Amino acid sequence: MNTPTHSSVQPSGNPPTDTRDVLKVEKISLSFGGVKALNNISFDVKEHEIRSIIGPNGAGKSSMLNVINGIYYPQEGLISFNGKTRNRMNPTEVAQNGIARTFQNIALFKGMSVLDNIMTGRNTLMKSNFLANALWVGAARAQEEEHREKVEKIIDFLEIQHIRKTPVGKLAYGLQKRVELARALAAEPTLLLLDEPMAGMNVEEKQDMCRFILEVNSQYGMTIVLIEHDMGVVMDISDRIVVLDYGKKIGDGLPDAVKNDPEVIKAYLGSGH
């Protein structure tokens, strides 16, 4: 059963062919010892689309995101971002170049408030030196106020005003996921990587997250790469889908084409889908 998104914003299901590539993954292979996590994977991500990566557990989905945002460096292949082939970069450099990420396992500062957690997403955009920040004077004060204003807008956008001063560790799981999305948005990325943003959520929480993802794509104009196991969600909100299985690409295309691909059905979706 498809999970309703309760949003008037709908994916095109057919991204324009003349849209530029934000990301190109070309013949990426990644091994850990004798285990091949990714084997000759290639796909592109068009500007402003929602591009989903699906596949069974162990298919290589999170490894692919880890390659894109610099946690892993592949033994073979190239990553091109915004038309430039990327040299080896660590996650901080990748973030500075316009890629933000949420994680399958929530990676927030549990003792800090929601507001302060989201403010950490602005770190790569801050220009003042350490001393000025510590003393909170001059340009540092003006910059702090500017960053806080932008964070408050994100808090309003994601409808979490009521928990803005609450320590993250006291929040329900679904709200923690929303805070992690807020922190990623605070970095103002060109490309947003979402690793199972709806895992463990109930139906109502999934509906909210679907709505926010669609609105981030529409209102913020962000390009999104999404890993998600709920096939109702994936088929509803994706423009295109790439399918991995044991580190190999077995499908790539529009949702209807992927859903009806015999190899994809056999490896992942099953006859019940």
Secondary structure by P-SEA (a helix, b strand, c coil): ccccccccccccccccccccccccccbbbbbccccccccccccccccccbbbbbbccccaaaaaaaaaacccccccccccccccccccccaaaaaaabbbbccccccccccccaaaaaaaaacccccccaaaaaaccaaaaaaaaaaaaaaaaaaaaaccccccccccccccaaaaaaaaaaaaaaacccbbbbccccccccaaaaaaaaaaaaaaacccbbbbbbbbccaaaaaccccbbbbbccccccccccaaaaaacaaaaaccccccc
